[in-house]
Amino acid sequence: MTRTIEVVAQKDFWQRLAAGSPLRALSELVSNSFDADASTVRISLSMNQLGLVTKVVVKDDGEGISYSATEHLFSQLGNSWKMSAVRSRSKKRLLQGKNGEGRFRALSLGEIVTWSTVYEEDGRRLQYQISTQEKSIGTFEISDISEAKAKATGTTVTIENIFEKTASYFSKDRQEDLLHSFAPYLNKYRDADLYFDGKRIDVGGLVASAKETKIGPLKLSGGIKISAVLEILEWSSDLGRAFYLCDETGFTISERPPEIRAPGFSFSAYVKSSHISQLQASSLADIDMEEGLIRLVKEAREILSRHFRDREKQKAESLIQKWRDERVYPFADAEDTPVIRQTKKIFNMCAVTINKHAKDFDAQGKVSKALSFRLLREVIEDRPADLTRILSDVLNLSKDKRKQFASLLNKTALTDIIDTVAFVDHRLNAARGLRSLVCYTSTRKTVKERQHIHQIVERNPWLFGEEFALGQSESSLTNSLKEHLRRLKRPVEVLHPVLLPGGKNARIDIMLCQTNKISGRTDDHHLIIELKRAKKKLDLGDFSQLMKYADAIMKDVRYEKTGVKWSFWLVGVSLAPELESLAEASDRPRGCAHVFKEGEGSIWVKTWGQVLHDCISRHEFVREKLDIAISDEEAVAYLNEIYPEFVPQAG
């Protein structure tokens, strides 16, 4: 006798379900099939004479749905046997989706849905049907069981009276959508096959590489920590780019644009996290304002960007090595002067770009290719103004690309580019070398303030901003006043010294003065920096010392306040908790510990990590474009080379 099961749910649940995408519904059905240990899942479409889809069938050869389990599976919304399981019963595959909603999503495809299932029990094969209709949504009719004639178990889901949005979706070939959605699963379980409209989705033949990277744990403002795994699949053919948010098993829940630069690469990226599962259960997975989702997406995109920068570099290196092997590369291994190294970088950038855009360039003979490369090297070194003609007449670069390249060269001569490379190379080496000295446990114990840090900072004021130049070093407050007056082009004769309360003298570590002023303005900016040894944790005593210096300057009428900004920085490796609380007050910008009422004066507490991160970030764009790769070891070695007397030696 047929029995009826009613599922009790709020109206908004059925509305949300009905509004779901056809791909999501189809993916849920396919996932249920694989979770039932199906080896093969086939999706077939039936069309009318007008070419519109009228029926969708999802058929698998899995274990089927046990009759005794139907009430458990279909009567309780959100209660799935998968919630207490991790892997499938027989093949021990990771289960996909555990919210217990997937079986209902078929109702978003059409008006009538029928599950015809064959299962095995006590050595017998049994069959029955489950059916539901849109007009009685939430009600399921379950038939009596009978002996099955079929030789194999499995479930067939038939969706009829297809909705208009479903018919519209299937008006195009959707094999690629399913490929992207199920690629991680099919790539992991090669014994699972998925067919769409008679065609096998061949993931194995399309995945060029696969890589997983952990994200987090990330601490949210509420104190909870979230983490994820980012899986990147690179395609061997042009299948576009996709970025998916998934539950922890890899089941795709929603899609976002990748929003990264990856020229020449086709890929799919999957952010897999239990946090996304929780958002999905609360219907928040598509809300981009949720803090955890924002953090996960941002971190994943940054990892993607780094990954494809590395891949782009690997491809370029492989191409250059190929030219070396062919003996057409115009530089000998023995050529290794600083100028040659920079010239090679410019040559490599140009040659790889030309190879990418010039028609049949790589297919030309070795003699022609060698000649092209020799001419390119010559023009880089001696005649950069002729490069546009060389690109046009010899290398056969397209008109648009030639114009684009010429525009770049007209704005910046290659000789200037080479100089810029050396300039940025020096700065990055210095900044990263200093970071290694003061921030790494292995070195900072031996780093002293006056003997090491002070000397390097004194010679590199740009570490604190491009606008600054050294004003005074290891100088009294009185001399700082003279420097201030000199820059204002005023008489520098000082009759009375600048003293601290109680008549004490004081010496500042570093005074930097602004050299690059904003056009049309006469404002000045002085930066007073108090440095501490690397192993010392900054505390309120250090802050109090700087406060006295700053107070003496800000209350001395001889110091100009109008149109002059005064900043006082206390810089060290780490902060004591009480000082960190002062610097993180909610009524001031982060790091600002005090603002003077008199003029534009403020005291800031900074860590070397913050200062050097900001400095290195300012050079990041140029570094990427000029492909300057510097390790921390190389950076420390560079500092030791140019400032041997200021870098402590190991041991």
C-alpha positions, 0 to 999 in steps of 0.5 A: 500500500502506498504511504504518504510522508509529509515534510514540515518546513517553513515557507521561506525554505521552499522558496529558497529551494525553488529559487536555487540554480539548476546546476546546484540541484543537478550537482546535489543529485549527482553527489547523492549518487556518488555518496551511495557508492555509484561507479557511474552516474548518467545525466540524460535529457529528453527534448520536444520537437522544438528542442526544449528540454522536457525531462531530466534523468539522473541514473546511477548504479549505487547501493539504492535507497533502503526502504526502511530508510525512506522515512529517515531520509525523506521525512526529516528536513536537515537530518541526513545519515551523512551528518554522523558519517565521513565516508561512504559505506562501501568504497569509503569515499569522502561524503559530499554535503551533510545538510540533508537538503540535497534530495529536495532540490530536485523540486527546483528543476521541474513539477514532478520528481520520481525516485525509482530505486533498487536495493539489496537486503538479505540477499534479495533485490527489492524495488519501489518508488518515491514521488512528489509534485510541486503542487503538493510540495513537501509531500512524498508518496512511497510505493510498496516494495516488490521483487526487482527484475533488475540485476544491479542496484541503483537509483534513477531520479526522473524530473518531468514538466521541466520549469522554464528556467531549467529548460533555458539552462539546458539550452546550452551544453552544460558539460563544462559546468559539471566538469568544473563542479566535480573536477576535484572529486573525479580527479580524486576518485578515478573509479567514478564516472560521470556522463552528461547527455551521453558524453563522459566527463573526462577530468583525468585527461584535462587536469594538467596539475593539481595542488592543495594549500592550507588557509589559516587558521584565521582569527575573526573579530568574535574570537573564533578561528576558521580555516580552509583548503584551497585546491587549484586545478590547472587545465590542459586546454582552454576551459576558462577560469572558475573560483568556487566556494565549497563545503569541507568535502569539496562540494561546490556551493557557490561561485565567485569571479577569480579576480586575479591576473594569470595570463595563459592559464586556465584553471578552477580553484576550490575553497573548501571549508566547514565555515562555508558549510555553516554559512550554507546551513544558515543561508548566508553562503551568498552574502559577501559581507560575512567577515569569515567569507571575506577573509577566506576569499581574500586569502585564497585570491592572494594564494592564487596570485602567488601561485600563478606568478610562480607558474608564470615564472616557471614557464618563462624559465623553462622557455629560456632553458629551452633556448639555452639548450638550442644554443640560441640564447645570446648570453654565455654562462660566464657573463655575470657582471651586475650590468649583464645580470640586469640586462638579462632580466630585461632581455628575458622579459622582452623575449618571453613577451615576443615569443608569446605574441609574435606569430610562429616566432618559436617555430622559426629555424635556429639560425633565424632565432639566434639572429633575432635574439642577438639583435634584441640584446644589442638594441637593449644594450646600445640602441634602445631607441631602435627597438620598435623597428627591430620588433617590427622588421625582424621579430614580426610582432603584431601591430597592436603589440608593437605599438603597446611595446613602443609606448612603454619604451618611449616613456621609459628608456631601457637604460633607465630601466636597467638603472631602476632595476639596480636601484630597486634591487638595492632598496629591497636588499637593504629593507629585507636584510634589516628585517632579517636582522631585527625580526628573526630570533636567530639574529636579533639577540646580537643586534644593537641599537647604536652600533647596527640599527642606527647606522643602517637607518641613518644611511637609508631614510627612505625606509620610513617614506620616499619623502624623507631625507636625513636631518640630524642623527644622534643630535641634541634637541637644540641642534634639531631646532637649528635644523628646523630653522635652517630648512625654513630659511630662518636665522639659526642662531639659538641663544637658549638651549632646548631642555627637558623639564628640570633643565636636562639635555636630551639627544634624539636618535634620528630626525628626518625632514621632508624633501618632496613637498606637495605641489603648490604647498609650503608644508613641512614634515619632521619625523623624530625616531627613537630606536631601541635594540632588537631584543628589547620589548617596548614598554611605557618607560620607552614611551614616556622618554619619547613623550618628554622629547616631543613635549619639549619640542611642541611647547617650545615657541621657537619651533614653527607649528603652523604649516609644519607637521611633527611626528614622533615614532617609537620603533622596536621589534615588539610591544609590551601589552600595556603599550600595545593597548595605548597604541590601539585605542579606538579613538585614534588611528592604529599605532597613534598613542598621543595627539598634541593639542598644539599644532600638528603633532602626534606620537606613534608606536611602530614595530619594525615588522610594520615599518619594513612591511610598508616599505617593502610593499611600496616597491612590490609593484616594481619588483614584480614587473622587473622580476627581482627575486631576493631571499632573506639570506641574500638580503643579509649578505648584501647588507654585510657587503655594503655595511660590513661594519654595521652587521653583526657576524654569526657566532 
